[in-house]
C-alpha cells in the first residue's frame, strides 16, 4: 500500500477563477490550494507525490518544493490541452506500484483520507458521492445495476447515479492497462479531452472499475469565484478538519 504514487493534475490556467496564476497557488483561507492537496495526500500515506504543472511552472514548482521538499514537479508543455495530457505526463513517472490520481482544485476533509486508504489495493476505484445536487459543470457517473461498478462519466449525462469527486485509484495490476488507455484515448480522440475518458475507455473494454462512496463528509471544488468564496469561509470556520502542508 505504501508503494503508491499520487499524481496531482495542476497544469491549468484557472481562468474561470479570474486569477492569472495556477489554480494550485490560489490562496484559500490564507494558504495556497496546493497546501491542502499535499496535506490530504500525506494523510493518505502515499509514498511519492508527482505534481504535473504547466502554466507559470517555475512559480508552482518553487511553492511546491517549499511545502514539500520531496515533491516531484513535472512540466507539461502542452498544458493548454485537455488534462488527459497531464495525466499522461504523470504516468510516465510511475514505473511500478499503484497510482492515486488527484485534481489540484479539490479540497477534502481529513476523514476522507481514511476511506481512500481502505479502498487502495488491486484494480481500479473511482471515488464518488451521492449527497450533492449536481449542476451542469459537475462530472456525473453512471453505474451498473448494483451501484458498485463504474460504467460511464460525463458532465452531460442525464441518467446517472452519483457524482465524481476527482479522485481515482489505479492498483499496480491495472497500471499497464491504465497507461495504455490514456495513450489510446489521446490517439483516437485527440489531446483536448478530460482524464476521465481513460476510465471510460477501460470500462468500455470490460474492465471492472469499483465505486467508492465518500458521502457524508464535506469536500470543496474551486472552479469559480463564488466557489472560492465558499471554500474560504468553510475553511476559516472548520479549518482543523482540512489537513494542509505548512
N, C-alpha and C positions, 0 to 999 in steps of 0.2 A: 504493500500500500504506500509506503514512504518513497517508492521509486517513481511516483507520479510527477509529471511536469505540468505546471499551469501555463497556459498561453493567453495573455491578455491582448485583446484587439483594441488598439489605441491610436490608430493612424489617421482617424478622420479629422476634418476641419472644424466641426462643431458650429457650422454656420447657422443651424436652426436655433442655437442658443444666443446668437448675436454676439459671439465672442471671437476675437481674432487670435485664437490660441487653441492648442489641442484640448479636447474635452477633459483629458486626464489632469490637466493643470488648472481647470476652472475651480475656484475655491467654493467649498460648501461648508458653511459654519466655521470659516477660518482656516480650513485645510484643503489642499488640492484633492480633487476627486480620487486621484490615484492612490492617495494615502489610505482611503477606505478600501480600495481594491486589494492593496497589499495586506492590510490588517486582516481582512476576511480570508485571503488565501493562506496567510500564515496560520490562521485558526483551523484551516482545512488540512494542515500538516503536509503540504506538498513539498517535494524535495528541491525543485527548481522553479523559478519563475522567469519565463521568456516574455518580454514586452515588445510587441510589434508596433512601432511608431512610423510616422511619415511626416506630416505637417509639422514644421518647426521642431525637427527631430532633435537637434542639439540641446534645445531648452528642455524638452521632455526627458532626454537621457540624463542631463545634469540633475534635475529634480529627482528622477527615479533613483539614481545612484545615491543621492543624499538621504533618501528614505530607506533604501535597502542596498547596501554596497554589493550584495551578491546577485542582484538582478542582472539579467542578460538582455539588454536592449538590442533590437534588430530593426534595421531600416527597410521599410517597404517603399521603394522609389515610385511605385505606381499607386500611391495612396488615394488618388482621386477616383480610382476604380472601385468595384464592389469589395466589401470586406472579405469575400472569399479569397481574394489575393493576399490579404493579410494573414488569413488562416494558413494558406499555402506557405507563406514565409515562415510562420511559426512552426509548422510541422516539419520543415526542413531541419530544424534544430533539435528534433526529438528522434533519436535513433532507437530507443527502447523504452519500455515502461508504458504507463498509461498517460493520458492527456486530459487535463481539465480545462475546457475552453471557457473563457470569461470575457465579458464585454466591459470596457472601461467606464461606461456611463451608467452602470448599475451599482447600487449601494445596498448591502444586505446586513441584517442584524446577525449578531454572533450565534444565536441558536440555530440558524440555518446551516452553519458550518458543520454541525453535528450530523444533520441529515445528509449532507454531501459526503462526509466521511463514511457513513454507513452504506451509502449506495455504490461506493467505489469497489472495484474488483475486476471482474471479467465483463465482456460485452460492452454495449453502449447504453447510456442512460441520458434521457432528456428531462430536465427539471422544469416543472410546470406549477401553476396554481389554479385553483377553481373559485377563488373568492374575490375576484376583481370583475368589475364591469368593463369589458374590453371595448376600446374605441377603434376608429379607423386605422390608427397608426400602430396598433398592438399586433404582435405576431400570434395568430390563433393556431391551435393544434387540434387535429382530428385524430382519434384513436380507434383501435379495434373495438369490437362489441363489449369486451371486458373492461375497457378503460385502462388496461395495463400496458399496452404497446402502442407506440407511435406509428401513425400512418401518413400524415400529411401536415405541413405547416405553411401558412401563407397569411399575410395581412388581409387578403381578400376573401378568405373562407367564410361561407355563410353557415355551413353545418360543421360545428366544432364543439369540442368538449371542455377545453381548458386553454390557458394562455402560457406561452413560453416565457421564462424568466431570464433567459440569456446565459444559462449555464448548461454545458453538455459535458458528459464524461465519456471518454473512449478508453476502454481497457487495453492492455498490451496485446491481447489476442486479436483485437479489431483494428489496431493501428495501421497495419498494411492496407486493409480494405478502406479505411477512412482516408488515408493519403491518396489511394487510387481514385476514390470517389471525388475528391477535390479536383484532381487532375482531369478526370473525365467531364466534370461539370464545366470547368473552365474551357476545355477543348470543345465541348458540344454547345454550350450556351454563351460563351464569352466571359470576360472578366468583370462584367458590371453587375453580377448577381450577388445575393447575400450568402453568407456562410451556411445558413440553414438549408440551402439547396443540396449540400453534401449529405445531410441526414436524409433528405427526401430521396436522393439517388439510392442510398443504401436500402431504405425501406422498400423502394420500388423493385429492388433486386431480391427482396425476400428476407433481408437481414432483420432479426428481431431486435427492436430498439425499445428498451423499457421506459416507462413513465415513472418519475419520482415526484411526488406531490409535496410542495412546501407550504401549502395553505395553512393559515392560522398564524403566520408570522408576517412582519412588515418588511417590505423592501421597496426601494426607490429607483425609478428610472428617470434620468435627467436628460431630456431632449430639447425642451423648450423653456423659455424664461419663467413661465408660470410653474413648471415642474421644479426648476432650480429654486424658486422662492419657497415652494412647499418643502423641498428637501432641506433647505437651510433652516426653516422653522422646526421641522421634525427633529433634526439632529441637535439643534440648540436646546430642545426640550428633552430629548431622550438620548443624548449623546453617549451615555455609558453602554447602551445596547448595541452600538455600532462600532466594531473594532476598527482601529486605524493604526497605521505605522507612523510614529512620531519620534 
